[in-house]
Amino acid sequence: MANHDDDIIGAVSLFWSMSNALLLNDVTQVIHDYMNSEELLSLQTWNVAPGSGFTLHIDNQDFFFPYYAE
């Protein structure tokens, strides 16, 4: 179950990073402001604690994407 959670966190993080790069700041800033106002925690699940980033495992190779604050 934890491996599946890692995959979900990786996919969502990758999607969010691409969204931030492609969408207008006016669009993403509304989401950033809401997340900050609600004091939402870092990406985590019951099985995966927040960490320093996420790793994608593709063709027996690991690709690590470090977390960075906005």
C-alpha positions in Angstrom: 0.0 0.0 0.0 2.8 2.5 0.9 4.4 1.9 -2.6 1.1 2.9 -4.2 1.0 6.0 -2.0 4.5 7.0 -3.1 3.4 6.6 -6.8 0.3 8.8 -6.2 2.4 11.5 -4.4 5.0 11.4 -7.2 2.3 11.7 -10.0 0.4 14.6 -8.2 3.7 16.4 -7.5 4.8 16.1 -11.1 1.4 17.3 -12.3 1.4 20.3 -9.9 4.9 21.3 -11.0 3.9 21.2 -14.7 0.8 23.2 -13.9 2.8 25.9 -12.1 5.1 26.1 -15.1 2.3 26.2 -17.7 -0.6 28.0 -16.2 -0.8 31.8 -15.6 0.3 32.9 -12.1 -3.2 34.4 -11.6 -4.6 30.9 -11.7 -2.1 29.1 -9.5 -1.8 31.9 -7.0 -5.5 31.4 -6.0 -4.7 27.8 -5.1 -1.5 28.7 -3.3 -3.3 31.3 -1.3 -6.1 28.9 -0.3 -3.6 26.2 0.7 -1.6 28.7 2.8 -4.8 30.1 4.5 -5.9 26.6 5.4 -2.4 25.7 6.7 -2.5 22.5 4.7 0.4 20.1 5.4 3.0 18.8 2.9 2.0 15.9 0.7 1.7 12.8 2.8 -0.6 9.8 3.3 -1.3 7.5 6.2 1.5 5.3 5.0 4.0 7.9 3.8 5.3 10.8 6.0 6.3 14.1 4.5 9.8 14.0 3.2 12.4 15.9 1.2 10.9 15.1 -2.2 9.7 12.1 -4.2 11.2 9.4 -6.4 9.9 8.0 -9.6 11.0 4.4 -10.5 11.1 4.0 -14.2 12.7 1.1 -16.0 14.7 0.0 -12.9 16.1 3.5 -12.6 15.3 6.0 -9.8 14.7 9.7 -10.5 14.6 11.8 -7.4 12.8 15.2 -7.4 13.7 17.3 -4.3 11.0 19.3 -2.5 11.4 23.0 -2.6 9.3 25.8 -1.1 7.5 28.1 -3.5 
